[in-house]
């Protein structure tokens, strides 16, 4: 039975093919990635970040993003997104007819310079150029300004909430269709999440697109729950909890997709995801990534006898 303060549905956006694989040195063959996309779609996932348009010499793990995007566009009802760090990447996303391009911005000035070699306000200006290019092309690709290090930074330390919200508003003013907040290095706790997302919702309303949390200190799912309580209904997650930020020493990766789907479904919040199919995909991905550090607990513990998925999927 759903709790009165929780939404009836939520979206789990799979970002393992980008945020997860970019953190792993090995290059997963394209045919495996295509299988991952196909079977995630078959399991009911309808939003997948398939890669990033960055130079291949910087991230060879993501060099086949254009091919993955083209395949994702053939799957019915699949909303395919890509990450783009600059105008050139945005032009490739537009050409590939991505449904959404995510533009990362770090609220931490130190992290922004280390990660993107731009100040946050320079990223905002770049979003303005992306919007102009998108509109000139007559493209329907949406622009999501993702504000990272929104709760703190290992390089800078404290990141002021007022600065996070200023940059979020600046992204909207520059032409972003959506904005999201990310706990890039795993500094957030549920109280911080509730406070910042409440304020962000008052500014952005339904243009606040997504919450992105890392499980660095075991608070990933708790932080999702806090955001869910205030009205956020879309969350990024990585299959097997892979991923993490290179500037977060000891980070254990992103929120685990299977565990997040289990938590939501257990509370009566429908995701549309078939958990047994998702766990079967996880088993195969774990085989492809043999030797890599993987996370998650539902795959090991299984389902409790009392578990009843929100949409009645048989387990």
C-alpha positions in Angstrom: 0.0 0.0 0.0 1.4 3.4 -1.0 2.1 6.0 1.7 0.0 9.2 1.4 3.1 11.4 1.0 4.7 9.3 -1.8 3.9 9.6 -5.5 2.2 6.7 -7.2 5.0 6.4 -9.8 8.7 7.2 -10.3 11.2 6.9 -13.1 14.5 5.2 -12.6 16.9 6.5 -15.4 19.7 4.1 -16.1 23.0 5.9 -16.4 25.4 2.9 -16.0 26.3 2.9 -19.7 27.7 6.4 -19.2 28.4 7.3 -15.6 29.2 3.7 -14.7 31.4 2.6 -17.7 33.4 5.8 -17.8 34.7 5.0 -14.3 36.0 1.6 -15.4 39.3 1.3 -17.4 38.2 -1.6 -19.6 36.3 -0.9 -22.7 33.1 -2.9 -22.9 32.5 -4.1 -26.5 29.8 -2.3 -28.4 27.8 -5.5 -28.9 27.6 -5.9 -25.1 26.4 -2.4 -24.7 23.7 -2.9 -27.3 22.6 -6.0 -25.5 22.5 -4.0 -22.3 20.2 -1.4 -23.8 18.0 -3.9 -25.5 17.5 -6.0 -22.3 17.1 -3.0 -20.0 14.3 -1.8 -22.4 12.8 -5.4 -22.3 12.9 -5.2 -18.5 10.7 -2.1 -18.6 13.3 0.7 -18.3 12.2 3.6 -20.5 14.9 6.2 -19.8 18.5 5.3 -20.5 21.6 7.5 -20.8 23.5 5.7 -23.5 26.8 7.6 -23.4 28.6 10.9 -23.8 29.8 12.9 -26.7 33.4 13.5 -25.6 36.6 13.1 -27.5 37.4 9.3 -27.9 41.0 9.8 -26.7 39.7 11.2 -23.4 37.1 8.5 -22.8 37.6 5.5 -25.1 35.0 3.7 -23.0 32.3 5.9 -24.6 33.6 6.2 -28.2 30.7 4.3 -29.6 28.0 6.6 -28.2 26.6 7.6 -31.7 26.0 4.0 -32.5 24.4 3.3 -29.2 22.1 6.3 -29.6 21.1 5.3 -33.1 20.1 1.8 -31.7 18.3 3.2 -28.7 16.2 5.4 -31.1 14.8 2.2 -32.7 13.3 0.9 -29.4 9.7 1.8 -28.9 9.0 4.3 -26.1 12.7 4.6 -25.1 13.7 8.1 -24.1 17.5 8.2 -24.9 19.8 10.8 -23.3 23.5 11.6 -23.7 25.9 13.8 -21.7 27.5 16.7 -23.6 30.3 18.8 -22.0 30.4 21.5 -24.7 28.8 22.9 -27.9 30.5 20.4 -30.2 29.1 17.5 -28.1 25.6 19.2 -28.2 25.8 19.4 -32.0 26.5 15.7 -32.2 23.5 15.0 -29.8 21.3 17.1 -32.0 22.5 15.3 -35.2 21.8 12.0 -33.5 18.3 13.1 -32.5 18.9 12.4 -28.8 15.8 13.0 -26.7 17.7 14.8 -24.0 21.3 16.1 -23.6 22.6 16.5 -20.1 25.0 19.4 -19.6 27.1 19.0 -16.4 27.8 22.0 -14.3 29.7 21.9 -11.0 28.4 24.4 -8.4 31.9 23.9 -6.8 34.2 26.3 -8.7 37.2 24.1 -7.9 35.6 21.0 -9.2 34.3 22.8 -12.3 37.8 23.9 -13.2 39.2 20.4 -12.5 36.5 18.5 -14.3 35.5 20.8 -17.2 38.2 23.4 -17.3 35.5 26.1 -17.2 34.0 28.2 -14.4 30.3 27.5 -13.6 29.3 30.7 -15.3 31.2 29.8 -18.4 29.2 26.6 -18.5 26.0 28.6 -18.2 27.1 30.7 -21.2 27.8 27.5 -23.2 24.3 26.3 -22.5 23.0 29.5 -24.1 25.0 28.7 -27.2 23.7 25.1 -27.1 20.1 26.4 -26.9 20.7 28.7 -29.9 22.2 25.8 -31.9 19.3 23.5 -31.0 16.6 26.1 -31.9 18.4 26.9 -35.2 18.4 23.2 -36.1 14.7 22.9 -35.4 15.6 20.1 -33.1 13.4 18.6 -30.4 16.3 17.5 -28.2 15.7 18.8 -24.6 18.5 20.4 -22.6 19.0 19.4 -19.0 21.4 21.5 -16.9 22.8 19.1 -14.3 24.1 21.0 -11.3 26.7 18.7 -9.7 28.5 18.9 -6.3 25.3 20.4 -5.1 25.9 19.3 -1.5 29.6 19.7 -1.1 32.9 19.0 -2.8 36.1 17.0 -2.0 38.2 19.8 -3.6 36.5 22.9 -2.3 34.6 21.6 0.7 31.5 23.6 1.4 29.2 24.6 -1.5 26.7 27.2 -0.5 23.0 26.2 -1.3 22.4 29.8 -2.4 25.1 29.4 -5.1 23.6 26.1 -6.2 20.2 27.7 -6.7 21.7 30.8 -8.4 23.4 28.5 -10.9 20.2 26.5 -11.4 18.2 29.6 -12.1 21.0 30.8 -14.5 20.8 27.6 -16.4 17.0 28.0 -16.9 17.5 31.7 -17.9 20.2 30.6 -20.4 17.7 28.2 -22.1 17.9 24.9 -20.4 14.5 23.1 -20.6 15.2 21.1 -17.4 17.5 21.3 -14.4 18.7 18.5 -12.1 20.7 18.3 -8.9 23.5 15.8 -8.2 25.4 14.8 -5.1 28.5 14.1 -7.2 30.8 13.1 -4.4 28.4 11.6 -1.9 28.3 14.4 0.7 24.6 14.7 1.1 22.4 13.4 3.9 18.5 13.2 3.9 18.1 16.5 5.8 20.3 18.4 3.3 18.4 16.7 0.4 15.0 17.7 1.7 16.0 21.3 2.3 17.8 21.9 -1.0 15.2 20.1 -3.2 12.3 21.9 -1.5 14.0 25.2 -2.4 14.8 24.1 -5.9 11.2 23.0 -6.5 9.9 26.4 -5.5 12.2 27.9 -8.2 12.0 25.4 -11.0 8.7 23.6 -10.4 8.1 20.8 -12.9 11.3 21.8 -14.8 13.3 20.2 -11.9 14.0 17.0 -13.7 16.0 14.5 -11.7 17.9 13.7 -8.5 21.4 12.0 -8.9 22.9 10.4 -5.8 26.0 8.5 -5.0 26.2 5.8 -2.3 29.7 6.9 -1.1 28.7 6.7 2.6 25.7 4.4 2.4 23.1 7.2 2.2 22.1 6.9 -1.4 18.7 5.3 -1.0 18.0 7.4 2.1 18.7 10.5 0.0 16.4 9.3 -2.8 13.6 8.8 -0.2 14.1 12.3 1.1 13.8 13.8 -2.4 10.8 11.5 -3.1 9.0 12.9 -0.1 9.2 16.4 -1.4 7.9 15.6 -4.8 10.9 14.5 -7.0 9.9 11.5 -9.2 12.9 10.8 -11.4 16.2 9.4 -10.2 19.5 8.4 -11.9 21.0 5.0 -11.0 23.6 2.6 -12.3 23.1 -1.2 -12.7 25.3 -3.0 -10.1 26.1 0.4 -8.5 29.0 1.0 -10.8 30.4 4.5 -11.4 31.5 7.3 -9.0 33.4 10.5 -9.3 37.2 10.4 -9.7 37.4 13.3 -7.3 35.6 11.3 -4.5 38.2 9.1 -2.8 36.7 5.9 -1.5 33.4 6.4 -3.4 31.4 3.2 -3.7 29.6 4.2 -6.9 26.2 5.5 -7.9 22.9 4.4 -6.3 22.3 0.8 -7.4 19.5 0.4 -10.0 18.2 -2.9 -8.7 18.1 -1.8 -5.0 16.4 1.5 -5.9 13.7 -0.2 -8.0 13.2 -2.7 -5.2 12.8 0.1 -2.6 10.3 2.0 -4.7 8.2 -1.0 -5.6 8.2 -2.3 -2.1 6.7 1.1 -1.0 4.1 0.9 -3.7 5.7 3.4 -6.0 5.4 1.9 -9.5 8.5 2.0 -11.7 7.3 -0.2 -14.6 10.5 -2.3 -14.2 10.4 -6.1 -14.1 12.8 -6.8 -11.3 13.6 -10.5 -12.1 14.5 -9.4 -15.7 16.6 -6.6 -14.3 18.5 -8.9 -12.0 19.1 -11.3 -14.9 20.6 -8.5 -16.8 22.7 -7.5 -13.8 24.1 -11.1 -13.6 25.2 -10.9 -17.2 26.7 -7.4 -16.9 28.6 -8.6 -13.8 30.1 -11.4 -16.0 31.2 -8.9 -18.6 32.8 -6.8 -15.9 34.4 -9.7 -14.0 37.0 -8.4 -11.6 35.5 -4.9 -11.3 34.0 -3.7 -8.0 30.2 -4.0 -8.1 27.7 -2.9 -5.5 24.1 -3.8 -4.5 22.3 -6.1 -2.1 19.1 -7.3 -3.6 20.9 -9.5 -6.2 22.5 -11.4 -3.2 19.6 -11.5 -0.7 16.8 -12.0 -3.1 13.2 -10.9 -2.4 11.5 -11.3 1.0 8.4 -13.5 1.0 6.3 -10.4 1.9 7.4 -8.5 -1.2 4.6 -7.4 -3.5 5.7 -5.2 -6.4 3.6 -2.1 -7.1 2.4 -3.3 -10.5 2.0 -6.9 -9.6 5.1 -8.3 -11.5 5.6 -11.9 -10.4 8.8 -12.5 -8.5 
